[in-house]
Structure formats: structure tokens, C-alpha cells
Amino acid sequence: MGKTYSVTINNRASHSDYFMVFQNDLTNWAPNAMALAWFSKYSNPSPTTELTFEWTVDVGFSWAETGELQPGIRFNASEKYIPENGLNKITLDYNGGYLFTGEEQGPDKDRLYLSESGNIPLKSLASVGVTMAGSTVFATQARPNQSLTFSPHPRYFIAYGNYQKGEVIDVSAVNNPLELVYPTGVYSLTTTLNVNGTWDTSPTSCRSPTRSACACFPADPRPFTHPTGLPRARQAGLKGTPPCSMHA
């Protein structure tokens, strides 16, 4: 079990909806992989409403009978595999039903390996996924005789809208996502969604007299990459919670 990460959101939006956390690190696993609504929570805004998401970076695999994988469908995992004791390789097989089998040690302890046997139907109705903290993050259609390798380098995003946990999403259609950047040693962030739909801007200097209760981050003018790959202005708005320090 690794470190626990969290993000706390103050909800001052103009309407009730779902906060959704998702990731965008698809290309190093499978070229046709799609992102899922990793976590989702319905929230009613008010002057005091806040909610928190927490997770650990414990990764594994899952599969589900999804039919054709496309945005809008739900990925409800039928089976999950969480590597233990160095056994970081698993095979998806088919014997009239899908199943994980043959756990073993892969070549690199820092990667996860998923083999898909030749028994998988050519037009498979199943999809395989990567899990983190027990919930599926990415998924791709299962295909026979495939070998997939995953190295976790998570990039976290949060958005507000009608997103259900496990729903396959089109990241290019996600409205106004905020990237959650965790500097080294920072595991907890806080942000606010304002009534006009913007995310709050963090302070540029720390006013804590003890310098032990917060970390402050200046607004960062550097561009960052939207989940679609299109550059747009970086949205500041996150405050960390370890001892106070400035990060360029």
C-alpha cells in the first residue's frame, strides 16, 4: 500500500452535478485505450459544501463484458487482478467465459504485463482495463494474441458535469478539466469551483505565521497540455498541505 493522495473541492458552482476524477496516460499502454470516469461524486453547491477524493497508487488489471467499447457505456468490472508477491503478469483467457489465469512474474518488476490468449474471440465483447486503487482507469477492447505492458505515470484531472463512475469518456469532450499536479512530497490538494465555472486561483505567498500548515503555489504562467493534447492556459488553483514552500 503506497501513499494516500487526496483532493478536496469546495463546491461554489451555480448548479448541482458530479465531480469526476480521471486520468490521461493512455499511449504507453494500448493505442486504442479509452479513459474512464475513475471516481465520481454528486454534489450540491453551497457556501460550505466540500468533498474529498482519496486514492493510493496501487495498480492492477480488470476485465468486463462491455460490447463494443465506446464513450457513454459503463465498464463494470467482472474480475480484477491485483499483483502480489512480485507476480505482475496475468493472462486473459476464454473457455466459454472470460477469466484471468496464469499469474507469474514479468520481466520488469516496475511494470505490469497482460497477455490475451489465442482463445479470445476475434470479435470479442470483452474489454480489459488498468485499475488504480481498485477502480478501473483505462480500458481497451480485448483481442486475441495481444501483449500489453503498463508503466504507471499518472496524470490526474478533475471536471464537473454528468459523469458516472466507470463511464467511458471522450476526453476531448470533457468540459473545463483541471489538472491536479502533485509536486514531490505533496499528497493533498485543495481547490474551489466557483459560481462562474472557473477553478479558484491559489495565493502567491504564504501568510501562515507558523509556516507548518500549508504549502503555497504561485499561479503558473507556463502552458500545460490538455488531456486531448491541445495546449491551453494552465489553470492554477491548487493548494498543498505539507510544510509551506514555494514551487516555481
C-alpha positions in Angstrom: 0.0 0.0 0.0 1.5 3.3 -1.1 1.0 6.9 -0.1 -2.6 8.2 0.0 -3.3 11.1 -2.3 -6.3 13.3 -2.0 -8.0 16.3 -3.5 -10.6 18.4 -1.6 -13.0 20.6 -3.6 -15.1 23.5 -2.3 -18.2 23.5 -4.4 -19.5 27.0 -5.1 -20.9 26.2 -8.5 -24.1 27.5 -10.0 -25.8 24.1 -10.1 -25.6 20.5 -8.8 -23.7 17.9 -10.7 -20.9 15.3 -10.5 -17.3 15.9 -9.7 -15.3 13.4 -11.8 -11.6 12.4 -11.4 -10.0 10.8 -14.4 -6.5 10.1 -15.7 -4.8 10.7 -19.0 -1.8 8.4 -19.7 -3.1 6.1 -22.4 -0.5 5.8 -25.1 2.1 3.9 -23.1 -0.4 1.0 -22.6 -2.6 0.5 -25.7 -3.0 2.7 -28.7 -6.8 2.4 -28.7 -7.3 2.7 -24.9 -10.0 5.0 -23.6 -10.3 6.8 -20.3 -13.0 6.1 -17.7 -14.6 8.2 -15.1 -12.3 6.9 -12.3 -14.1 8.4 -9.4 -17.4 10.3 -9.4 -19.4 12.0 -6.7 -22.7 14.0 -6.9 -22.5 17.4 -5.1 -24.9 20.2 -4.3 -23.2 23.6 -4.1 -23.4 25.9 -1.1 -21.2 28.3 0.8 -19.9 25.5 2.9 -20.0 22.4 0.6 -16.8 20.4 0.3 -16.0 16.9 -0.7 -12.8 14.8 -0.9 -11.5 12.1 -3.1 -8.7 9.8 -1.8 -6.7 7.1 -3.5 -3.4 5.1 -3.5 -1.3 4.3 -6.5 -1.8 0.5 -6.3 -2.3 -0.8 -9.8 -3.8 -3.9 -11.4 -5.9 -5.2 -14.2 -9.7 -5.8 -14.8 -12.0 -7.1 -17.5 -15.6 -6.6 -18.2 -18.1 -7.7 -20.9 -18.8 -4.2 -22.4 -19.7 -5.0 -26.0 -18.0 -2.5 -28.3 -16.0 -0.1 -26.2 -17.1 3.4 -26.8 -17.9 6.7 -24.9 -21.0 6.6 -22.8 -21.0 2.9 -21.9 -20.3 1.7 -18.3 -17.3 -0.5 -17.6 -18.5 -2.7 -14.7 -15.5 -5.0 -13.9 -16.3 -8.7 -13.7 -12.9 -9.6 -12.3 -9.9 -7.8 -11.0 -6.3 -8.8 -10.6 -4.1 -7.0 -8.1 -0.4 -8.2 -8.3 1.1 -9.6 -5.1 4.4 -11.1 -4.2 6.1 -9.9 -7.4 3.6 -11.7 -9.7 3.0 -8.8 -12.0 1.9 -10.7 -15.2 -1.5 -12.2 -15.9 -3.3 -13.7 -18.9 -6.9 -13.1 -20.0 -8.3 -16.4 -21.4 -11.6 -17.6 -22.7 -13.2 -21.0 -22.2 -16.8 -20.1 -22.9 -16.4 -17.3 -20.4 -13.6 -14.8 -19.8 -11.2 -15.3 -16.9 -7.8 -14.2 -15.6 -5.3 -17.1 -15.3 -1.6 -18.0 -15.1 -0.3 -15.3 -12.8 3.5 -15.1 -12.9 6.5 -12.8 -12.6 7.1 -10.4 -15.5 10.5 -9.3 -16.8 10.4 -5.9 -15.1 9.1 -5.5 -11.5 8.1 -1.9 -12.1 5.8 -2.8 -15.0 2.5 -4.7 -15.3 2.0 -7.3 -18.0 -1.2 -8.5 -19.5 -1.4 -11.3 -22.1 -4.5 -12.1 -24.1 -4.6 -15.7 -25.2 -5.4 -17.0 -28.7 -8.7 -18.3 -27.3 -10.1 -14.7 -27.1 -12.8 -14.4 -29.8 -11.7 -12.3 -32.8 -14.8 -10.0 -32.3 -14.5 -10.0 -28.5 -17.3 -8.4 -26.5 -15.0 -8.0 -23.5 -12.6 -5.2 -22.7 -9.6 -5.2 -20.4 -8.7 -2.4 -18.1 -6.0 -0.9 -15.8 -7.1 -0.3 -12.2 -5.7 2.0 -9.6 -6.9 2.0 -6.0 -9.3 -0.8 -7.0 -11.2 1.2 -9.7 -10.7 0.9 -13.5 -8.9 3.9 -15.0 -8.4 2.9 -18.7 -9.8 0.2 -20.9 -9.3 -1.2 -24.3 -11.1 -3.9 -26.4 -9.9 -7.4 -25.7 -8.2 -9.0 -28.8 -6.6 -12.5 -29.3 -2.8 -12.9 -29.1 -2.1 -9.5 -27.7 0.5 -8.5 -25.1 0.1 -5.2 -23.2 2.6 -3.6 -20.9 1.7 -0.8 -18.4 4.0 1.5 -16.5 2.1 3.9 -14.2 2.9 7.6 -14.7 -0.5 9.0 -13.7 -1.7 12.4 -14.7 -4.8 13.4 -12.7 -7.6 15.6 -13.8 -10.9 16.7 -12.3 -14.1 18.0 -14.0 -17.7 18.9 -13.2 -20.6 17.5 -15.2 -22.8 14.5 -15.8 -20.2 11.7 -15.4 -20.9 8.3 -13.7 -18.2 6.2 -12.2 -17.0 3.6 -14.7 -18.3 5.5 -17.7 -16.1 5.5 -20.8 -15.4 9.1 -21.6 -14.2 11.1 -24.6 -11.5 13.3 -23.1 -11.8 15.8 -25.9 -15.4 16.5 -24.8 -14.7 16.9 -21.1 -15.6 20.5 -20.2 -13.0 22.7 -18.4 -10.9 20.0 -16.7 -8.4 21.0 -14.1 -5.1 19.1 -13.9 -4.1 18.0 -10.4 -0.4 18.4 -10.1 1.3 16.9 -7.0 4.8 18.3 -6.5 7.3 16.0 -4.8 6.3 15.4 -1.2 2.8 16.8 -1.7 -0.1 14.3 -1.4 -3.1 16.5 -0.6 -4.5 19.4 -2.7 -7.5 21.8 -2.3 -9.3 23.8 -4.9 -12.6 25.6 -5.3 -15.1 25.5 -8.2 -16.6 29.0 -8.5 -20.1 30.0 -9.4 -18.9 31.1 -12.9 -17.4 27.7 -13.6 -13.8 28.7 -13.0 -11.4 27.0 -10.7 -10.0 29.1 -7.9 -6.6 30.7 -8.2 -4.1 29.9 -5.4 -2.3 32.5 -3.4 1.2 33.6 -4.5 2.6 33.9 -1.0 2.0 32.1 2.3 0.6 34.0 5.2 0.8 31.2 7.8 2.7 32.5 10.9 3.9 29.0 11.7 4.8 28.0 8.1 3.8 24.5 9.1 0.2 24.1 7.9 0.3 24.8 4.2 2.2 24.9 1.1 1.5 27.8 -1.3 1.9 27.7 -5.1 2.1 30.8 -7.3 -0.1 31.0 -10.3 2.0 29.2 -13.0 2.1 31.0 -16.4 3.6 28.0 -18.2 1.4 26.2 -20.7 0.2 22.7 -19.9 -1.2 20.0 -22.2 -5.0 19.5 -22.1 -6.0 15.8 -22.0 -6.8 16.0 -25.7 -3.2 17.0 -26.4 -4.2 20.6 -27.2 -2.3 23.3 -25.3 -4.2 25.8 -23.3 -3.6 28.1 -20.4 -2.6 26.3 -17.2 -5.2 26.6 -14.6 -3.8 27.4 -11.2 -6.0 26.7 -8.2 -4.4 24.1 -6.0 -3.0 24.4 -2.5 -1.0 21.7 -1.0 -0.8 20.7 2.7 2.7 19.8 3.7 5.1 22.5 5.3 4.9 25.7 3.4 7.2 26.2 0.5 7.2 27.9 -2.8 7.4 26.0 -6.1 8.5 27.6 -9.3 
